[in-house]
């Protein structure tokens, strides 16, 4: 990998983790889209996982006292069940499908009738959404949009949403790294130097974002979070459909 490309990737990591540090979302979607442009799917997934483990892990440490542990426990139970089943299948999706799933994810919960919308504090809901999120993670590389919408549908304030999601995402991305780094047949390869730079960029971007989040109100947070998720999702759907239509063999 050339030096200019490494600089561009690290810069993207810094910018996207800063964005994620504010909203707890969106940055991972943007970064994965960038990595998919320059790397094979398994390599992009694995490097993205390293970045997101560092970013979400550090965010979880910064906001640890706001984590809603019961909701996180329900969610992660579903993740463990889904990961066990997926490890048997060992499927690696094509890029076009990855991008379309990436874009469709935010609308899954929004389209549900209000009477059956999931509640983060209900065990069955947490397990079902956790399982769906892990499957989406291993198919599309991220499940943040689904997790965002899930936790935003509850009564959590912005710090609780960011903190609880950070813990859940750290575990999900660790599972993704294990899956694409060793379980699938097309195992990924990661440049150790780039991986180290990814971790440093993630910690810096996340730390710089904290004072910005502190200044937002809960209302501002929810409005901008939903706008950002919707915009990025539409871009990825269009990108995936384009690849499926014009670049498919």
N, C-alpha and C positions, 0 to 999 in steps of 0.2 A: 504494500500500500504506500502511495507516494506521500511525502511530507505535507504538501498543500491539502491533500484529502484528509489526512489525519487532523490537521489544524481546523479544517471546516467541520469535521465530525465532532471534535471536542468543543468547538464554539457552539454548535447546535445543542450539544449536551448541556452546556452551561446555561444557555437561554431557555431551553425547555424545562430544566429542573427548577429554574427560577420561577417560571410560570406555574409549574406544579406545586412549588412551595407556597404560592399565594392561594391557589384554588384547590390544591390537592388533586388536580386532574388536568387533562388536556395536553400537558407537556409530553407525557408518554406516548400519546397518539401521534403527535407531530413528529417526535423523534423516530418512532418506528417507521413511519412513512418515509423519512429521509434515509434510514438505514436500508430499507427494502429497495431503494433506488440503486444502491451501490454494492450490496452484498447478497449472497444466496440466502434463501429463507432461513435455514437452520443457523447460519452464522449471524444474521441480523437478529434473530430471536434471542440467541445466547448473549450477544453483546448488549442488546436492549435490556435483558434480564439483569446483567451486572450493574448497569447504570441505575435501573429502577430499584434494585435491592439497596444500593447505597443511598439513593435519593429518599426512598420511602422509609428505610431504616433510620436514617438521620432525622427525618421529619418526625418519625414516631418517638424518638428520644427527646426532641425539642418540645413536643406537645404531649408527653407521656401521661401527665396528670389528667388530661381530658379524654383519654381513651375510654370508650364504653365497652368494658371487657365482656360483659354478658352477650351483647350483640355480636362482638367479634368472635366469641366462642361458637355461637350458633352457625355463623357464616363459615368459619374454618372447618367445622365438622363436615359440612357439605362439600367443601373443597377436597378434603382428604378422601372422601368416598369417590368423588368424580375422578380424582387423580389415579386412584387404584384401578379403576375401570379403563381409563385412557391409556395407562401404561401397558395394558394388554394389546390394545389396538395399534399403537405406535404409528399414527398417521401424520404426515407432513403435507399441509395444504399448498396448492399453487398460489402465486402472488395475487392474482386477480380475485380469487375467492377470499383470501386474507383481507384485502382492502375492502371488499364489499361487506364482509362480516364486521370489520372494524367500524365501518360507517353506520351499519344498521343497529349496532348494539345499543346506542342511547335511546332508540325509539321503542325497544322491547317493553320496558316497564311503563313508558308513557302511554302506550296504546291499550294497556289493560283497563277495563272498567274500574271506576273509582271504588266500587264495593269490594273488589278483590285485589286491590293494589297491596303489595307486600309491606309489612311493618317490620323494621329491623329488630324490634324487641320481642317478636313472636318466634319461638324456636323453629316451627315448621317452615315459616317463611325464610328465616335465615339459612336453614339447611338447603332449601330448594334453590334460593338465589346463589348461595355459595357454590353449589354443584354446577349450576348453569354458568357461573362466572369462571370456574376453573375450566370447564369445557371450552368456553369462548376464549380463554387465555391461551389454551393449547392449539386452538384453531386459528385465531387472528393475532395472537401476540399480546393483546391487552384486553382487559375486562373492566378497565376503569370507568368507561361511560355507563355500563350497567350498574357497577357498584356505586358510582356517584348518584345516579338516579334513585337507587335503592335507599341509600342513607339520607338523601335529601327529602325522600318521601316521609321520613319520620319526623319527630319533633326535636331533633338534635340542633344545637346551635353550631355556628361555623367551625369553632375550634374542635368540637366533638366529631364533626364530620371529617375534618382533615386528619385528626389524630387516629380515629378508629379505622378509617380507610387506609392510612399509612401502615398500620400493623397488619391489616388483612392483605394489602398489596405486597408487602415484604415477603410474606409467606407464599403468596401466589407466584411471584416472580422467582422465588427460590425453587419452587416446584418446576417452573418453566425451564430454568437453567439446567436442572437435573434431567428433565425430559429431552431437551434438544442437545444437551451436552454429552449425553451418554446412553439414553434409552432408545431413541430412534435409530434406525439403520443408517441414515445420513447424518452421523454425528457432527456437530459444529466444531470449528477451530477458531480460537480467539487469540489475537496478538496480545501477549502479556503486558506490553508497554501501553497499548491502547486501553486495555482493561483498567490498568492503574490510573491512567489519565481520566478515564470515565468516572472512577470513584471520586477522585479529587474534584472534578468539575461538578459532580452531583452534590457533594457536601458544600461546596462554595455557593452554588446556585440556590440550594435549599436554605442556607443560613442567611443569605442576602434577602430572601423573600419574607422572612419572619416579620420584620417591622411593617412591611406593606400590609400583610394580613391583619396585623393588630389595628391598623387604622380603618379597615373596612367595617361597616355595620353588617349584621346578619342579612338584612334586606339587600344591600348592595352585593354581598357575596352570592346570594342565591340568584339574583337577576343576571349578573355577569357570568356566573358558572353555567347557567342554562344556555345563555347566548353563545358562549364559546363552544360548548359541547355540540350544539346543533350545527354551527357553522363548520366545524372541523369534520363532523360526521358526513355532511352533505358533500364536502370536497372529496372525501375518501370513497364514497359511493360512486361519484362521477369518475374518479380515477380508476376504480376497479372495473366499472362497466366499460370504460375506454380500453383498458388492457384486454378485457375479455373479448371485446368486439374487433379491435384492430391489431392486436398482437398475438392472438391465439393462433397456433399452427393450423 
